Amino acid sequence: MIVRKNEFLENFVYNTAYEIGKDYFKSKGSKIGVLAFLRYYGCTICQLDIMEFNKLYEKFEEMGADIKIVLQSTPDVIKEADKKAKLKFEIICDPKQELYEKFEIKAAESLEGLKAGNIAEKVADAKSMGLSHGEYEGNELQLPAMFIVDGNNKVIYSHYAKDGADIPRAKEVLDMVYNHICTK
């Protein structure tokens, strides 16, 4: 099912590195939900996105937002990464890409397609912060997506990326959440 603005998100069950069989709606409760589908933890720009969300986590929390990032990574990879990154939100582990398939998040047709857009700029930002590519996992051509739902699970933002860097940065997402709260 394609996630569309002004429609309701379909519930799903997910696994983290620490728990299995979690219900998304129960976990999120009545909070605004930020659901970012990235590639895998070893991906340099994915590490950057995760780090930026981690840095702004308290601001999201103050606004009543729940952050979850979906990765193709295995629980073991996330447990190891968490030791260093000290993640403040849940990483949904989807190494079989069941949620990517459920929400019809496609892969790029080629490596060139994945690397289009502003990916060079984002890679440069990541490298300037000392991030480097780690272990390869899952579908290397997987494109990202970003969904934001309100407290009733109605989609207020839906974006399917056209290239590997084509999703809003954490600060932009924070601004979207703030604007949604202000216009209620």
Phi and psi in degrees as GROMACS dihedral restraints (atoms count N, CA, C in turn):
[ dihedral_restraints ]
;  ai    aj    ak    al  type     phi  dphi    fc
    3     4     5     6     1   -77.0    20    10
    4     5     6     7     1   135.3    20    10
    6     7     8     9     1   -86.5    20    10
    7     8     9    10     1   121.6    20    10
    9    10    11    12     1  -121.7    20    10
   10    11    12    13     1   145.0    20    10
   12    13    14    15     1   -58.4    20    10
   13    14    15    16     1   141.7    20    10
   15    16    17    18     1    73.4    20    10
   16    17    18    19     1     4.7    20    10
   18    19    20    21     1  -105.1    20    10
   19    20    21    22     1   170.5    20    10
   21    22    23    24     1   -96.0    20    10
   22    23    24    25     1   136.8    20    10
   24    25    26    27     1   -69.0    20    10
   25    26    27    28     1   140.6    20    10
   27    28    29    30     1   -81.7    20    10
   28    29    30    31     1   134.6    20    10
   30    31    32    33     1   -65.4    20    10
   31    32    33    34     1   160.4    20    10
   33    34    35    36     1  -153.7    20    10
   34    35    36    37     1   161.6    20    10
   36    37    38    39     1  -107.7    20    10
   37    38    39    40     1   140.3    20    10
   39    40    41    42     1  -140.2    20    10
   40    41    42    43     1   167.6    20    10
   42    43    44    45     1  -120.7    20    10
   43    44    45    46     1   145.4    20    10
   45    46    47    48     1  -113.0    20    10
   46    47    48    49     1  -174.7    20    10
   48    49    50    51     1   -70.4    20    10
   49    50    51    52     1   -16.3    20    10
   51    52    53    54     1  -118.5    20    10
   52    53    54    55     1   -17.8    20    10
   54    55    56    57     1  -141.0    20    10
   55    56    57    58     1   150.0    20    10
   57    58    59    60     1  -120.9    20    10
   58    59    60    61     1   153.8    20    10
   60    61    62    63     1    70.0    20    10
   61    62    63    64     1    35.5    20    10
   63    64    65    66     1   -82.6    20    10
   64    65    66    67     1   141.6    20    10
   66    67    68    69     1   -91.5    20    10
   67    68    69    70     1   121.8    20    10
   69    70    71    72     1   -59.7    20    10
   70    71    72    73     1   -49.6    20    10
   72    73    74    75     1   -62.2    20    10
   73    74    75    76     1   -40.5    20    10
   75    76    77    78     1   -66.6    20    10
   76    77    78    79     1   -40.5    20    10
   78    79    80    81     1   -66.3    20    10
   79    80    81    82     1   -44.0    20    10
   81    82    83    84     1   -74.0    20    10
   82    83    84    85     1   -33.2    20    10
   84    85    86    87     1    63.5    20    10
   85    86    87    88     1  -140.0    20    10
   87    88    89    90     1   -94.6    20    10
   88    89    90    91     1    11.9    20    10
   90    91    92    93     1   -74.7    20    10
   91    92    93    94     1   163.0    20    10
   93    94    95    96     1   -70.3    20    10
   94    95    96    97     1   134.3    20    10
   96    97    98    99     1  -108.8    20    10
   97    98    99   100     1   126.0    20    10
   99   100   101   102     1  -104.8    20    10
  100   101   102   103     1   118.8    20    10
  102   103   104   105     1  -123.8    20    10
  103   104   105   106     1   103.8    20    10
  105   106   107   108     1  -106.3    20    10
  106   107   108   109     1   123.3    20    10
  108   109   110   111     1   -98.0    20    10
  109   110   111   112     1   111.6    20    10
  111   112   113   114     1  -108.8    20    10
  112   113   114   115     1  -160.2    20    10
  114   115   116   117     1   -96.5    20    10
  115   116   117   118     1   -80.6    20    10
  117   118   119   120     1  -155.5    20    10
  118   119   120   121     1   162.8    20    10
  120   121   122   123     1   -62.8    20    10
  121   122   123   124     1   -34.3    20    10
  123   124   125   126     1   -68.3    20    10
  124   125   126   127     1   -18.9    20    10
  126   127   128   129     1   -64.0    20    10
  127   128   129   130     1   125.1    20    10
  129   130   131   132     1   -58.3    20    10
  130   131   132   133     1   -47.1    20    10
  132   133   134   135     1   -73.5    20    10
  133   134   135   136     1   -25.1    20    10
  135   136   137   138     1   -68.8    20    10
  136   137   138   139     1   -40.2    20    10
  138   139   140   141     1   -59.7    20    10
  139   140   141   142     1   -40.3    20    10
  141   142   143   144     1   -61.8    20    10
  142   143   144   145     1   -48.5    20    10
  144   145   146   147     1   -59.1    20    10
  145   146   147   148     1   -45.4    20    10
  147   148   149   150     1   -61.5    20    10
  148   149   150   151     1   -44.6    20    10
  150   151   152   153     1   -61.8    20    10
  151   152   153   154     1   -41.0    20    10
  153   154   155   156     1   -66.9    20    10
  154   155   156   157     1   -41.1    20    10
  156   157   158   159     1   -65.3    20    10
  157   158   159   160     1   -39.1    20    10
  159   160   161   162     1   -62.5    20    10
  160   161   162   163     1   -41.6    20    10
  162   163   164   165     1   -64.7    20    10
  163   164   165   166     1   -36.7    20    10
  165   166   167   168     1   -96.4    20    10
  166   167   168   169     1     7.3    20    10
  168   169   170   171     1   -52.3    20    10
  169   170   171   172     1   -47.6    20    10
  171   172   173   174     1   -61.0    20    10
  172   173   174   175     1   -36.4    20    10
  174   175   176   177     1   -66.0    20    10
  175   176   177   178     1   -41.0    20    10
  177   178   179   180     1   -62.0    20    10
  178   179   180   181     1   -44.0    20    10
  180   181   182   183     1   -62.1    20    10
  181   182   183   184     1   -42.0    20    10
  183   184   185   186     1   -59.2    20    10
  184   185   186   187     1   -31.7    20    10
  186   187   188   189     1   -87.5    20    10
  187   188   189   190     1     1.5    20    10
  189   190   191   192     1    76.8    20    10
  190   191   192   193     1    35.6    20    10
  192   193   194   195     1  -109.5    20    10
  193   194   195   196     1   143.0    20    10
  195   196   197   198     1  -108.0    20    10
  196   197   198   199     1   126.7    20    10
  198   199   200   201     1  -107.3    20    10
  199   200   201   202     1   132.5    20    10
  201   202   203   204     1  -138.0    20    10
  202   203   204   205     1   135.2    20    10
  204   205   206   207     1  -116.8    20    10
  205   206   207   208     1   129.1    20    10
  207   208   209   210     1   -98.0    20    10
  208   209   210   211     1   129.4    20    10
  210   211   212   213     1  -130.3    20    10
  211   212   213   214     1   157.2    20    10
  213   214   215   216     1   -79.4    20    10
  214   215   216   217     1     2.0    20    10
  216   217   218   219     1   -72.4    20    10
  217   218   219   220     1   152.7    20    10
  219   220   221   222     1   -81.0    20    10
  220   221   222   223     1   159.0    20    10
  222   223   224   225     1   -55.2    20    10
  223   224   225   226     1   -38.6    20    10
  225   226   227   228     1   -62.9    20    10
  226   227   228   229     1   -41.0    20    10
  228   229   230   231     1   -63.6    20    10
  229   230   231   232     1   -42.7    20    10
  231   232   233   234     1   -68.5    20    10
  232   233   234   235     1   -40.7    20    10
  234   235   236   237     1   -58.1    20    10
  235   236   237   238     1   -43.9    20    10
  237   238   239   240     1   -65.4    20    10
  238   239   240   241     1   -44.8    20    10
  240   241   242   243     1   -64.0    20    10
  241   242   243   244     1   -37.1    20    10
  243   244   245   246     1   -64.2    20    10
  244   245   246   247     1   -30.0    20    10
  246   247   248   249     1   -58.4    20    10
  247   248   249   250     1   -39.2    20    10
  249   250   251   252     1   -91.0    20    10
  250   251   252   253     1   -44.4    20    10
  252   253   254   255     1   -78.7    20    10
  253   254   255   256     1   -23.1    20    10
  255   256   257   258     1    50.5    20    10
  256   257   258   259     1    62.4    20    10
  258   259   260   261     1   -64.9    20    10
  259   260   261   262     1   136.2    20    10
  261   262   263   264     1   -99.3    20    10
  262   263   264   265     1    -3.3    20    10
  264   265   266   267     1  -135.6    20    10
  265   266   267   268     1   169.0    20    10
  267   268   269   270     1   -78.7    20    10
  268   269   270   271     1   136.8    20    10
  270   271   272   273     1  -102.0    20    10
  271   272   273   274     1   122.5    20    10
  273   274   275   276     1   -85.6    20    10
  274   275   276   277     1   121.3    20    10
  276   277   278   279     1   -90.5    20    10
  277   278   279   280     1   117.4    20    10
  279   280   281   282     1  -132.2    20    10
  280   281   282   283     1    61.0    20    10
  282   283   284   285     1   -64.0    20    10
  283   284   285   286     1   -22.0    20    10
  285   286   287   288     1   -90.4    20    10
  286   287   288   289     1    -1.1    20    10
  288   289   290   291     1    60.2    20    10
  289   290   291   292     1    33.1    20    10
  291   292   293   294     1   -66.9    20    10
  292   293   294   295     1   -38.7    20    10
  294   295   296   297     1   -74.6    20    10
  295   296   297   298     1   -35.3    20    10
  297   298   299   300     1   -59.0    20    10
  298   299   300   301     1   -42.7    20    10
  300   301   302   303     1   -68.7    20    10
  301   302   303   304     1   -44.3    20    10
  303   304   305   306     1   -55.3    20    10
  304   305   306   307     1   -44.2    20    10
  306   307   308   309     1   -97.6    20    10
  307   308   309   310     1    14.0    20    10
  309   310   311   312     1    53.9    20    10
  310   311   312   313     1    46.7    20    10
  312   313   314   315     1   -90.9    20    10
  313   314   315   316     1   108.7    20    10
  315   316   317   318     1   -81.6    20    10
  316   317   318   319     1   166.7    20    10
  318   319   320   321     1   -97.2    20    10
  319   320   321   322     1   158.0    20    10
  321   322   323   324     1   -67.2    20    10
  322   323   324   325     1   154.4    20    10
  324   325   326   327     1   -75.9    20    10
  325   326   327   328     1   -21.8    20    10
  327   328   329   330     1  -155.2    20    10
  328   329   330   331     1   166.2    20    10
  330   331   332   333     1   -63.0    20    10
  331   332   333   334     1   -35.2    20    10
  333   334   335   336     1   -63.2    20    10
  334   335   336   337     1   -40.4    20    10
  336   337   338   339     1   -64.9    20    10
  337   338   339   340     1   -38.2    20    10
  339   340   341   342     1   -65.0    20    10
  340   341   342   343     1   -37.2    20    10
  342   343   344   345     1   -90.5    20    10
  343   344   345   346     1     8.6    20    10
  345   346   347   348     1   -73.8    20    10
  346   347   348   349     1  -175.1    20    10
  348   349   350   351     1    67.9    20    10
  349   350   351   352     1  -144.7    20    10
  351   352   353   354     1   -96.0    20    10
  352   353   354   355     1    29.2    20    10
  354   355   356   357     1   -63.1    20    10
  355   356   357   358     1   -36.3    20    10
  357   358   359   360     1   -61.8    20    10
  358   359   360   361     1   -41.1    20    10
  360   361   362   363     1   -63.6    20    10
  361   362   363   364     1   -42.8    20    10
  363   364   365   366     1   -69.0    20    10
  364   365   366   367     1   -38.6    20    10
  366   367   368   369     1   -62.8    20    10
  367   368   369   370     1   -41.9    20    10
  369   370   371   372     1   -61.8    20    10
  370   371   372   373     1   -42.2    20    10
  372   373   374   375     1   -59.2    20    10
  373   374   375   376     1   -44.8    20    10
  375   376   377   378     1   -63.7    20    10
  376   377   378   379     1   -45.3    20    10
  378   379   380   381     1   -66.2    20    10
  379   380   381   382     1   -34.4    20    10
  381   382   383   384     1   -66.2    20    10
  382   383   384   385     1   -19.3    20    10
  384   385   386   387     1   -96.9    20    10
  385   386   387   388     1     9.2    20    10
  387   388   389   390     1    82.5    20    10
  388   389   390   391     1    12.9    20    10
  390   391   392   393     1   -85.3    20    10
  391   392   393   394     1   145.5    20    10
  393   394   395   396     1  -141.4    20    10
  394   395   396   397     1   159.1    20    10
  396   397   398   399     1   -65.8    20    10
  397   398   399   400     1   138.0    20    10
  399   400   401   402     1  -110.5    20    10
  400   401   402   403     1  -148.8    20    10
  402   403   404   405     1   -62.4    20    10
  403   404   405   406     1   138.5    20    10
  405   406   407   408     1   -81.7    20    10
  406   407   408   409     1   138.3    20    10
  408   409   410   411     1  -143.7    20    10
  409   410   411   412     1   156.0    20    10
  411   412   413   414     1    60.6    20    10
  412   413   414   415     1  -150.8    20    10
  414   415   416   417     1   -87.4    20    10
  415   416   417   418     1   110.2    20    10
  417   418   419   420     1   -59.6    20    10
  418   419   420   421     1   -25.8    20    10
  420   421   422   423     1   -92.5    20    10
  421   422   423   424     1     4.8    20    10
  423   424   425   426     1   -58.1    20    10
  424   425   426   427     1   132.0    20    10
  426   427   428   429     1   -91.4    20    10
  427   428   429   430     1   151.6    20    10
  429   430   431   432     1   -83.6    20    10
  430   431   432   433     1   171.4    20    10
  432   433   434   435     1  -153.4    20    10
  433   434   435   436     1   159.0    20    10
  435   436   437   438     1  -140.0    20    10
  436   437   438   439     1   129.9    20    10
  438   439   440   441     1  -129.4    20    10
  439   440   441   442     1   141.2    20    10
  441   442   443   444     1  -126.9    20    10
  442   443   444   445     1   130.4    20    10
  444   445   446   447     1  -121.9    20    10
  445   446   447   448     1   150.2    20    10
  447   448   449   450     1   -80.7    20    10
  448   449   450   451     1  -174.7    20    10
  450   451   452   453     1   -62.6    20    10
  451   452   453   454     1   -20.0    20    10
  453   454   455   456     1  -101.0    20    10
  454   455   456   457     1    10.6    20    10
  456   457   458   459     1    71.5    20    10
  457   458   459   460     1    21.3    20    10
  459   460   461   462     1   -84.0    20    10
  460   461   462   463     1   133.6    20    10
  462   463   464   465     1   -73.0    20    10
  463   464   465   466     1   121.8    20    10
  465   466   467   468     1  -105.2    20    10
  466   467   468   469     1   -12.8    20    10
  468   469   470   471     1  -154.8    20    10
  469   470   471   472     1   133.7    20    10
  471   472   473   474     1  -141.5    20    10
  472   473   474   475     1   127.5    20    10
  474   475   476   477     1  -144.2    20    10
  475   476   477   478     1   123.0    20    10
  477   478   479   480     1  -102.6    20    10
  478   479   480   481     1   121.4    20    10
  480   481   482   483     1   -68.7    20    10
  481   482   483   484     1   149.5    20    10
  483   484   485   486     1   -97.7    20    10
  484   485   486   487     1   -17.4    20    10
  486   487   488   489     1  -149.6    20    10
  487   488   489   490     1   178.5    20    10
  489   490   491   492     1   -65.5    20    10
  490   491   492   493     1   -19.5    20    10
  492   493   494   495     1  -112.0    20    10
  493   494   495   496     1     6.5    20    10
  495   496   497   498     1   -85.1    20    10
  496   497   498   499     1    56.2    20    10
  498   499   500   501     1  -138.7    20    10
  499   500   501   502     1   155.8    20    10
  501   502   503   504     1   -65.7    20    10
  502   503   504   505     1   146.7    20    10
  504   505   506   507     1   -75.4    20    10
  505   506   507   508     1   164.9    20    10
  507   508   509   510     1   -56.2    20    10
  508   509   510   511     1   -40.5    20    10
  510   511   512   513     1   -64.4    20    10
  511   512   513   514     1   -39.2    20    10
  513   514   515   516     1   -64.6    20    10
  514   515   516   517     1   -39.8    20    10
  516   517   518   519     1   -65.8    20    10
  517   518   519   520     1   -42.0    20    10
  519   520   521   522     1   -58.2    20    10
  520   521   522   523     1   -42.9    20    10
  522   523   524   525     1   -63.0    20    10
  523   524   525   526     1   -39.1    20    10
  525   526   527   528     1   -63.8    20    10
  526   527   528   529     1   -42.8    20    10
  528   529   530   531     1   -63.3    20    10
  529   530   531   532     1   -45.1    20    10
  531   532   533   534     1   -60.7    20    10
  532   533   534   535     1   -46.1    20    10
  534   535   536   537     1   -62.8    20    10
  535   536   537   538     1   -36.9    20    10
  537   538   539   540     1   -63.8    20    10
  538   539   540   541     1   -43.6    20    10
  540   541   542   543     1   -63.1    20    10
  541   542   543   544     1   -41.6    20    10
  543   544   545   546     1   -70.4    20    10
  544   545   546   547     1   -22.6    20    10
  546   547   548   549     1   -99.9    20    10
  547   548   549   550     1     4.2    20    10
